[in-house]
Structures are given as structure tokens and as C-alpha cells.
Amino acid sequence: VQLVESGGDLVQPGGSLRLSCDCRGFTFSRFGVSWYRQAPGKERELVATIISSGRRSTYADSVKGRFTISRDNAKNMAYLQMNSLNPEDTAVYLCNTRDSLYDYWGRGTQVTVAS
């Protein structure tokens, strides 16, 4: 299993970013995918989850109404659209999937929100 995140950048407050997660080495359409984030000195936080079919997703209260998780099962890709970014969103964003035995993680992509 390999998860490769991309799309992180430095963005001004109020700006937007779209993160991508390239998922390989497993039957992507059978598994849910989550985005987590980890800021310096803070615990890893679950940001959003989408089920295998893409028909349902859940969000942390801190990002509801601003972030949207999506997936393209034909391309084995997951996405996180982030709008109205603020400095508290600064973190490394990580893609995650899991099966009955293991959690799988990418290396993350850095998102920095600053003016």
C-alpha cells in the first residue's frame, strides 16, 4: 500500500487549497479514506473521512462547512478541498486508509496559512 499526498503550499488567510492523495497497491474502491492533520506540538487530528463508495463523508467540527473530502475510484485518488483557510489550519496533512489489520499512512503534505 502506498499513499502519496500532494498539493500543500503556503497560502494567505481566507485562501483555498486542494490536496490530493494518490493511492496505490490495494483495491481502492473497497476502502474508506481519511485525511488527518498534525500541527507542531499537537496531537494528530482526524479531519475528514469518506466511505468506499464516496456517498457519505464526515468532518471534524473545526472544518465543517469549509473543507470537502472527495474521491475518484476510477483514478484511485482522494482529495481534500480546503476553503476559508485560517492560521489554525496550518499543519502537515496526511492521507490514511485501513484494513482489518493495519493503518496505512502517507508522508504528508505541508499546509501553511500565513499572511
Residue pairs with C-beta under 8 A, 6 or more apart in sequence:
1 23
1 24
1 25
1 26
1 97
1 102
1 104
2 22
2 23
2 24
2 25
2 106
3 21
3 22
3 23
3 24
3 95
3 96
3 97
3 104
3 105
3 106
4 21
4 22
4 24
4 95
4 106
4 107
5 19
5 20
5 21
5 22
5 93
5 94
5 95
5 106
5 107
5 108
5 109
6 19
6 20
6 21
6 22
6 109
7 17
7 18
7 19
7 20
7 109
8 17
8 19
8 92
8 93
8 108
8 109
8 110
8 111
8 112
9 17
9 111
9 112
10 112
10 113
10 114
11 17
11 85
11 111
11 112
11 113
12 113
12 114
12 115
13 85
13 86
13 87
13 113
13 114
13 115
14 84
14 85
14 86
15 85
15 113
16 81
16 82
16 83
16 84
16 85
17 81
17 82
17 85
17 111
18 79
18 80
18 81
18 82
19 35
19 79
19 80
19 82
19 93
19 109
19 111
20 77
20 78
20 79
21 33
21 35
21 77
21 78
21 79
21 80
21 95
21 106
22 76
22 77
23 33
23 76
23 77
23 78
23 95
23 97
24 76
26 97
26 99
26 104
28 71
28 73
28 76
29 52
29 53
29 73
30 52
31 52
31 97
31 98
31 99
32 49
32 50
32 51
32 52
32 97
32 98
33 49
33 50
33 69
33 71
33 78
33 95
33 96
33 97
34 46
34 47
34 48
34 49
34 50
34 95
34 96
34 97
35 47
35 48
35 49
35 69
35 78
35 80
35 93
35 94
35 95
35 96
36 44
36 45
36 46
36 47
36 93
36 94
36 96
37 44
37 45
37 47
37 89
37 91
37 92
37 93
37 94
37 111
38 44
38 45
38 91
38 92
38 94
38 108
39 45
39 90
39 91
39 92
42 91
44 94
45 60
45 62
45 91
46 60
47 59
47 60
47 63
47 67
47 69
47 80
47 93
48 57
48 58
48 59
48 60
48 63
48 67
48 68
48 69
48 80
49 57
49 58
49 69
50 56
50 57
50 69
50 70
50 71
50 78
51 57
52 73
54 70
54 71
54 73
57 68
57 69
57 70
59 67
59 69
62 88
63 82
63 89
66 82
66 83
66 84
66 85
67 80
67 81
67 82
67 83
68 80
68 81
68 83
69 78
69 79
69 80
69 81
70 78
70 79
70 81
71 77
71 78
71 79
72 78
72 79
78 95
80 93
82 89
82 111
85 111
85 113
86 113
87 113
87 114
88 113
89 111
89 113
90 111
90 112
90 113
90 114
91 110
91 111
92 108
92 109
92 110
92 111
93 108
93 109
93 110
93 111
94 105
94 106
94 107
94 108
95 105
95 106
96 103
96 104
96 105
96 106
97 103
97 104
98 104
